[in-house]
Amino acid sequence: MDKLISSRASSDPRTPSPARAPTNRETANGISPLPEGPVPIGSLVFADELPDGVVVADEVGRIVVFNRVAARLTGLEPAEVIGKFVFDVLPLRDVDGRDWWVYADPYHGLPTRTRHPERSLYLANGTELLVSVGYVRTPKASREACSPGLALQKLVISLRGAQQRERLERSRAELVSTVAHELRSPLTSVKGFTATLLNKWSRFTDDQKRVMLETVNADADRVTRLITELLDVSRIESGRMEVHRQLVDLPDRARKIIAGRVAAGDPEDRYRIEVRSGLPETWLDADKIDQILGNLVENAVRHGAGIVTVVVEPAHLGDEAAEMPSVQPDAAAVSVRDQGEGISPEVAPRVFRQFWRGKRRGGTGLGLYIVKGLVEAHGGTIGVCRAPGGGAEFRFIMPAGTAAG
């Protein structure tokens, strides 16, 4: 960017309208010139419109730009700090209490420096900010013929609040705590039963051995599922989720998931499948569709009640197309409904976050977060609402397309 100009009309009533803006700007300590002549429209960025705090100081350290976000983060009014020295307005210190301006010495340090990477620094009142600093330099030769090199023209300071980083650190700490808790139980069981069998093999009957080995097998599957969930979370957060598309029959995949649960001991009359006519072809990742359906059905069984109904029907991606019956469906929708208490509207926005759990505790709380990530990796959408007969309804829409779509 060639120019960085602060729009402070809202904070300083003395600022003239853009139509008659002066070529010079008065400050508390004198005159600081604005750029004169034509400015390319593509290079003009209004500092107040930037998402981060921006503070720009001139070659001697006086503040010439102090945007709204910087004002919000520091609690200072732009009109009060323009023209003041930046090291007085922002007395930045590190975690050990050292004065950043003294040891970084941006105005008298090495002339080859171009930036300081983002780090945590603190204001005098203890407010933590994430601060990064950039140097704008010009050749000295154009100003001092006998002193070649680069002269500091502007110091650009970017400020961000530390709340987002704190939330991320808390989320990671909670993930570690949850994983440790979830791993402890199955691993303790596996270790206990295997040690018992090895030490006292001859004392147990074949039926007792079978029960112990089946428990070990089930707990090993539980550990495998947890590791799979963690890998999925990692891929979703890093944007590395791969989708291998093939022609997928959504009703058939739903029947497969339900048949597996019935074979595992669930009553057959607990489930119902409804398939509407007119479904378009869908090219999706079959394994991930099974994972989505399996998680949603598991969630309905664990947190809901009554009959679990899976509805597969044609759908439209756009609201306008959905209101026109003559338009061919360009997507397929799958709804998983239960007959339990449902999910209240105030809770609904939180159900797809990490570690969300319903009233009935159990699991890691990552299942619905992963489901949302898998659906969105296909270009689809998912939401939760109240089912027609009561209970919760999770509905996801997948776009129709081709193998390359």
LONU-373502 format. One record per residue (C-alpha): residue number from 1; residue in three letters; x, y, z. Coordinates in steps of 0.02 Angstrom, whole numbers. Example, Ala and Ser with C-alpha at 12.3 -4.5 7.8 and 13.67 -1.06 7.14 Angstrom:
! residues 2
NODE pos code      u      v      w
NODE   1  ALA    615   -225    390
NODE   2  SER    684    -53    357
***
This chain:
! residues 405
NODE pos code      u      v      w
NODE   1  MET      0      0      0
NODE   2  ASP     68    172    -48
NODE   3  LYS    -32    282     71
NODE   4  LEU   -115    253    238
NODE   5  ILE   -237    391    285
NODE   6  SER   -342    393    443
NODE   7  SER   -527    436    427
NODE   8  ARG   -566    521    592
NODE   9  ALA   -725    618    550
NODE  10  SER   -822    529    687
NODE  11  SER   -691    560    823
NODE  12  ASP   -641    739    780
NODE  13  PRO   -783    860    737
NODE  14  ARG   -656    984    671
NODE  15  THR   -609    869    526
NODE  16  PRO   -672    949    364
NODE  17  SER   -773    851    237
NODE  18  PRO   -676    751    107
NODE  19  ALA   -734    869    -30
NODE  20  ARG   -631   1013     43
NODE  21  ALA   -494    920    139
NODE  22  PRO   -340   1031    168
NODE  23  THR   -169    984    105
NODE  24  ASN    -96   1004    279
NODE  25  ARG   -160    935    444
NODE  26  GLU   -142   1030    607
NODE  27  THR    -81    929    756
NODE  28  ALA    -54    968    939
NODE  29  ASN    131   1003    908
NODE  30  GLY    134   1086    739
NODE  31  ILE     96   1045    558
NODE  32  SER    111    870    485
NODE  33  PRO     95    870    295
NODE  34  LEU    -26    755    206
NODE  35  PRO     27    685     37
NODE  36  GLU     -5    809   -101
NODE  37  GLY    -47    777   -281
NODE  38  PRO   -152    635   -355
NODE  39  VAL   -164    475   -253
NODE  40  PRO   -206    312   -346
NODE  41  ILE   -377    253   -288
NODE  42  GLY   -318     73   -275
NODE  43  SER   -181    122   -152
NODE  44  LEU   -292    221    -32
NODE  45  VAL   -338    126    126
NODE  46  PHE   -437    208    264
NODE  47  ALA   -362    157    430
NODE  48  ASP   -529    160    520
NODE  49  GLU   -593     23    405
NODE  50  LEU   -452    -98    447
NODE  51  PRO   -495   -245    562
NODE  52  ASP   -339   -221    672
NODE  53  GLY   -276    -74    771
NODE  54  VAL   -156     34    670
NODE  55  VAL    -41    167    740
NODE  56  VAL     78    261    624
NODE  57  ALA    216    372    691
NODE  58  ASP    322    489    585
NODE  59  GLU    513    498    575
NODE  60  VAL    529    580    745
NODE  61  GLY    399    474    835
NODE  62  ARG    244    584    829
NODE  63  ILE     81    492    796
NODE  64  VAL      0    535    629
NODE  65  VAL   -127    391    620
NODE  66  PHE   -225    315    764
NODE  67  ASN   -375    215    702
NODE  68  ARG   -536    166    788
NODE  69  VAL   -482    -10    832
NODE  70  ALA   -323     56    914
NODE  71  ALA   -433    176   1013
NODE  72  ARG   -546     34   1069
NODE  73  LEU   -400    -78   1120
NODE  74  THR   -307     58   1216
NODE  75  GLY   -453    162   1281
NODE  76  LEU   -376    321   1208
NODE  77  GLU   -461    450   1097
NODE  78  PRO   -378    478    927
NODE  79  ALA   -403    666    937
NODE  80  GLU   -306    670   1101
NODE  81  VAL   -154    570   1043
NODE  82  ILE   -125    634    866
NODE  83  GLY     38    731    867
NODE  84  LYS    101    657   1030
NODE  85  PHE    254    545   1042
NODE  86  VAL    210    363   1016
NODE  87  PHE    321    299   1157
NODE  88  ASP    226    411   1279
NODE  89  VAL     54    358   1215
NODE  90  LEU     97    173   1205
NODE  91  PRO    217    131   1350
NODE  92  LEU    240    -48   1293
NODE  93  ARG    323   -173   1409
NODE  94  ASP    358   -359   1392
NODE  95  VAL    308   -496   1514
NODE  96  ASP    465   -462   1618
NODE  97  GLY    422   -277   1636
NODE  98  ARG    558   -216   1518
NODE  99  ASP    523    -59   1416
NODE 100  TRP    504   -116   1235
NODE 101  TRP    551     55   1166
NODE 102  VAL    717     49   1259
NODE 103  TYR    779   -123   1209
NODE 104  ALA    702   -126   1033
NODE 105  ASP    757     55   1001
NODE 106  PRO    661     70    836
NODE 107  TYR    720    248    801
NODE 108  HIS    906    221    832
NODE 109  GLY    931     35    803
NODE 110  LEU    996    -56    651
NODE 111  PRO    943     32    490
NODE 112  THR    923   -136    403
NODE 113  ARG    775   -192    509
NODE 114  THR    609   -203    416
NODE 115  ARG    489   -273    547
NODE 116  HIS    463   -350    719
NODE 117  PRO    355   -508    719
NODE 118  GLU    199   -512    824
NODE 119  ARG    223   -536   1010
NODE 120  SER    133   -501   1174
NODE 121  LEU    165   -331   1252
NODE 122  TYR     76   -241   1394
NODE 123  LEU     15    -63   1423
NODE 124  ALA     41     26   1588
NODE 125  ASN   -131    -30   1650
NODE 126  GLY    -89   -214   1617
NODE 127  THR   -188   -231   1455
NODE 128  GLU   -109   -366   1347
NODE 129  LEU    -94   -330   1161
NODE 130  LEU    -24   -429   1016
NODE 131  VAL     95   -306    934
NODE 132  SER    187   -313    769
NODE 133  VAL    293   -169    700
NODE 134  GLY    346   -125    524
NODE 135  TYR    473      4    462
NODE 136  VAL    445    117    312
NODE 137  ARG    615    179    253
NODE 138  THR    676    295    116
NODE 139  PRO    851    310     43
NODE 140  LYS    956    437    138
NODE 141  ALA   1044    484    -23
NODE 142  SER    891    583    -76
NODE 143  ARG    901    686     84
NODE 144  GLU   1080    679    144
NODE 145  ALA   1201    657      0
NODE 146  CYS   1351    624    113
NODE 147  SER   1260    493    218
NODE 148  PRO   1199    353    106
NODE 149  GLY   1084    217    174
NODE 150  LEU    903    204    230
NODE 151  ALA    815    329    341
NODE 152  LEU    661    288    445
NODE 153  GLN    511    379    373
NODE 154  LYS    368    297    467
NODE 155  LEU    343    168    603
NODE 156  VAL    185     64    576
NODE 157  ILE    120    -26    730
NODE 158  SER    -17   -157    718
NODE 159  LEU   -118   -199    874
NODE 160  ARG   -232   -346    907
NODE 161  GLY   -324   -399   1063
NODE 162  ALA   -262   -554   1153
NODE 163  GLN   -436   -626   1184
NODE 164  GLN   -437   -732   1026
NODE 165  ARG   -269   -811   1071
NODE 166  GLU   -330   -843   1248
NODE 167  ARG   -485   -930   1181
NODE 168  LEU   -377  -1036   1067
NODE 169  GLU   -261  -1083   1211
NODE 170  ARG   -410  -1128   1321
NODE 171  SER   -483  -1233   1181
NODE 172  ARG   -319  -1327   1159
NODE 173  ALA   -303  -1353   1346
NODE 174  GLU   -480  -1419   1353
NODE 175  LEU   -444  -1535   1207
NODE 176  VAL   -291  -1606   1295
NODE 177  SER   -390  -1628   1456
NODE 178  THR   -535  -1713   1366
NODE 179  VAL   -420  -1829   1269
NODE 180  ALA   -325  -1878   1426
NODE 181  HIS   -487  -1915   1517
NODE 182  GLU   -561  -2014   1372
NODE 183  LEU   -402  -2116   1346
NODE 184  ARG   -376  -2158   1529
NODE 185  SER   -532  -2266   1549
NODE 186  PRO   -510  -2384   1399
NODE 187  LEU   -322  -2398   1421
NODE 188  THR   -343  -2441   1605
NODE 189  SER   -467  -2576   1556
NODE 190  VAL   -354  -2646   1419
NODE 191  LYS   -203  -2648   1534
NODE 192  GLY   -300  -2726   1679
NODE 193  PHE   -381  -2867   1580
NODE 194  THR   -225  -2913   1481
NODE 195  ALA   -118  -2916   1639
NODE 196  THR   -248  -3025   1726
NODE 197  LEU   -258  -3146   1581
NODE 198  LEU    -69  -3160   1566
NODE 199  ASN    -44  -3191   1752
NODE 200  LYS   -193  -3304   1785
NODE 201  TRP   -238  -3379   1616
NODE 202  SER   -267  -3555   1681
NODE 203  ARG   -385  -3498   1818
NODE 204  PHE   -520  -3433   1700
NODE 205  THR   -646  -3529   1598
NODE 206  ASP   -661  -3504   1411
NODE 207  ASP   -819  -3400   1434
NODE 208  GLN   -731  -3285   1558
NODE 209  LYS   -584  -3265   1440
NODE 210  ARG   -701  -3223   1297
NODE 211  VAL   -788  -3087   1400
NODE 212  MET   -621  -3010   1448
NODE 213  LEU   -556  -3014   1269
NODE 214  GLU   -718  -2939   1201
NODE 215  THR   -701  -2798   1327
NODE 216  VAL   -521  -2769   1275
NODE 217  ASN   -574  -2768   1092
NODE 218  ALA   -715  -2644   1124
NODE 219  ASP   -600  -2528   1222
NODE 220  ALA   -469  -2537   1084
NODE 221  ASP   -604  -2485    960
NODE 222  ARG   -648  -2339   1074
NODE 223  VAL   -467  -2280   1073
NODE 224  THR   -462  -2296    884
NODE 225  ARG   -620  -2191    866
NODE 226  LEU   -548  -2057    980
NODE 227  ILE   -387  -2048    879
NODE 228  THR   -489  -2037    719
NODE 229  GLU   -590  -1893    792
NODE 230  LEU   -431  -1801    840
NODE 231  LEU   -359  -1822    665
NODE 232  ASP   -522  -1759    590
NODE 233  VAL   -521  -1606    704
NODE 234  SER   -341  -1571    652
NODE 235  ARG   -384  -1584    466
NODE 236  ILE   -538  -1474    484
NODE 237  GLU   -446  -1337    578
NODE 238  SER   -300  -1338    456
NODE 239  GLY   -412  -1347    301
NODE 240  ARG   -332  -1512    245
NODE 241  MET   -491  -1616    239
NODE 242  GLU   -487  -1715     75
NODE 243  VAL   -648  -1769    -13
NODE 244  HIS   -639  -1918   -132
NODE 245  ARG   -798  -1908   -233
NODE 246  GLN   -896  -2052   -305
NODE 247  LEU  -1078  -2082   -348
NODE 248  VAL  -1164  -2108   -181
NODE 249  ASP  -1340  -2174   -149
NODE 250  LEU  -1390  -2078      8
NODE 251  PRO  -1542  -2187     52
NODE 252  ASP  -1433  -2343     35
NODE 253  ARG  -1300  -2269    150
NODE 254  ALA  -1433  -2226    279
NODE 255  ARG  -1503  -2404    273
NODE 256  LYS  -1326  -2472    297
NODE 257  ILE  -1298  -2367    454
NODE 258  ILE  -1464  -2420    530
NODE 259  ALA  -1436  -2604    485
NODE 260  GLY  -1270  -2597    575
NODE 261  ARG  -1349  -2530    733
NODE 262  VAL  -1487  -2661    728
NODE 263  ALA  -1356  -2797    706
NODE 264  ALA  -1267  -2727    859
NODE 265  GLY  -1423  -2752    965
NODE 266  ASP  -1535  -2600    940
NODE 267  PRO  -1721  -2641    915
NODE 268  GLU  -1771  -2632    732
NODE 269  ASP  -1930  -2533    768
NODE 270  ARG  -1824  -2393    843
NODE 271  TYR  -1782  -2331    667
NODE 272  ARG  -1878  -2272    515
NODE 273  ILE  -1819  -2216    342
NODE 274  GLU  -1920  -2105    226
NODE 275  VAL  -1860  -2074     47
NODE 276  ARG  -1940  -1943    -64
NODE 277  SER  -1942  -1960   -253
NODE 278  GLY  -1843  -1849   -372
NODE 279  LEU  -1672  -1864   -289
NODE 280  PRO  -1530  -1797   -399
NODE 281  GLU  -1365  -1889   -421
NODE 282  THR  -1242  -1845   -284
NODE 283  TRP  -1054  -1866   -299
NODE 284  LEU   -988  -1874   -122
NODE 285  ASP   -859  -1960    -13
NODE 286  ALA   -946  -2122     39
NODE 287  ASP   -840  -2149    196
NODE 288  LYS   -870  -1972    257
NODE 289  ILE  -1057  -1986    222
NODE 290  ASP  -1060  -2143    329
NODE 291  GLN   -968  -2047    465
NODE 292  ILE  -1093  -1902    456
NODE 293  LEU  -1245  -2015    461
NODE 294  GLY  -1170  -2126    597
NODE 295  ASN  -1133  -1976    708
NODE 296  LEU  -1306  -1899    684
NODE 297  VAL  -1397  -2063    717
NODE 298  GLU  -1287  -2096    870
NODE 299  ASN  -1325  -1921    933
NODE 300  ALA  -1513  -1948    910
NODE 301  VAL  -1507  -2113   1004
NODE 302  ARG  -1398  -2048   1146
NODE 303  HIS  -1479  -1879   1175
NODE 304  GLY  -1654  -1904   1103
NODE 305  ALA  -1796  -2026   1132
NODE 306  GLY  -1928  -2125   1038
NODE 307  ILE  -1914  -2168    854
NODE 308  VAL  -1765  -2103    755
NODE 309  THR  -1821  -2054    580
NODE 310  VAL  -1704  -2024    433
NODE 311  VAL  -1782  -1925    289
NODE 312  VAL  -1694  -1912    120
NODE 313  GLU  -1769  -1790     -4
NODE 314  PRO  -1725  -1676   -150
NODE 315  ALA  -1680  -1497   -107
NODE 316  HIS  -1621  -1331   -177
NODE 317  LEU  -1464  -1239   -127
NODE 318  GLY  -1540  -1066   -153
NODE 319  ASP  -1695  -1001    -65
NODE 320  GLU  -1762   -925   -226
NODE 321  ALA  -1753  -1090   -319
NODE 322  ALA  -1841  -1180   -175
NODE 323  GLU  -1993  -1068   -202
NODE 324  MET  -2005  -1117   -385
NODE 325  PRO  -2072  -1296   -402
NODE 326  SER  -2028  -1303   -587
NODE 327  VAL  -1842  -1286   -551
NODE 328  GLN  -1750  -1453   -545
NODE 329  PRO  -1675  -1494   -375
NODE 330  ASP  -1488  -1461   -369
NODE 331  ALA  -1456  -1542   -199
NODE 332  ALA  -1510  -1682    -82
NODE 333  ALA  -1560  -1656     99
NODE 334  VAL  -1548  -1782    241
NODE 335  SER  -1641  -1753    405
NODE 336  VAL  -1614  -1855    563
NODE 337  ARG  -1757  -1832    687
NODE 338  ASP  -1793  -1896    860
NODE 339  GLN  -1940  -1881    979
NODE 340  GLY  -1850  -1817   1133
NODE 341  GLU  -1853  -1648   1218
NODE 342  GLY  -1771  -1561   1072
NODE 343  ILE  -1643  -1420   1075
NODE 344  SER  -1694  -1247   1134
NODE 345  PRO  -1664  -1102   1012
NODE 346  GLU  -1537  -1020   1127
NODE 347  VAL  -1433  -1179   1132
NODE 348  ALA  -1446  -1219    946
NODE 349  PRO  -1302  -1103    891
NODE 350  ARG  -1182  -1194   1009
NODE 351  VAL  -1214  -1376    963
NODE 352  PHE  -1084  -1380    823
NODE 353  ARG   -944  -1309    931
NODE 354  GLN   -805  -1415   1003
NODE 355  PHE   -844  -1504   1167
NODE 356  TRP  -1031  -1469   1162
NODE 357  ARG  -1128  -1602   1256
NODE 358  GLY  -1312  -1620   1291
NODE 359  LYS  -1391  -1655   1459
NODE 360  ARG  -1340  -1836   1447
NODE 361  ARG  -1153  -1830   1462
NODE 362  GLY  -1044  -1947   1362
NODE 363  GLY   -917  -1945   1222
NODE 364  THR   -789  -1811   1184
NODE 365  GLY   -909  -1677   1123
NODE 366  LEU   -820  -1675    955
NODE 367  GLY   -945  -1774    851
NODE 368  LEU  -1059  -1634    791
NODE 369  TYR   -909  -1518    764
NODE 370  ILE   -834  -1650    649
NODE 371  VAL  -1001  -1677    561
NODE 372  LYS  -1012  -1491    520
NODE 373  GLY   -833  -1491    454
NODE 374  LEU   -865  -1644    344
NODE 375  VAL  -1026  -1571    273
NODE 376  GLU   -943  -1405    234
NODE 377  ALA   -795  -1494    154
NODE 378  HIS   -922  -1559     25
NODE 379  GLY   -989  -1384     -4
NODE 380  GLY  -1146  -1420     97
NODE 381  THR  -1234  -1343    246
NODE 382  ILE  -1304  -1411    409
NODE 383  GLY  -1420  -1345    542
NODE 384  VAL  -1528  -1398    688
NODE 385  CYS  -1710  -1357    725
NODE 386  ARG  -1865  -1430    807
NODE 387  ALA  -1932  -1587    722
NODE 388  PRO  -2113  -1584    659
NODE 389  GLY  -2167  -1706    794
NODE 390  GLY  -2058  -1633    931
NODE 391  GLY  -1880  -1676    970
NODE 392  ALA  -1725  -1619    875
NODE 393  GLU  -1698  -1622    688
NODE 394  PHE  -1524  -1612    613
NODE 395  ARG  -1535  -1575    427
NODE 396  PHE  -1389  -1566    306
NODE 397  ILE  -1396  -1522    121
NODE 398  MET  -1270  -1588     -4
NODE 399  PRO  -1253  -1514   -179
NODE 400  ALA  -1280  -1626   -329
NODE 401  GLY  -1141  -1629   -457
NODE 402  THR  -1012  -1733   -546
NODE 403  ALA   -854  -1823   -493
NODE 404  ALA   -756  -1664   -521
NODE 405  GLY   -887  -1549   -442
***
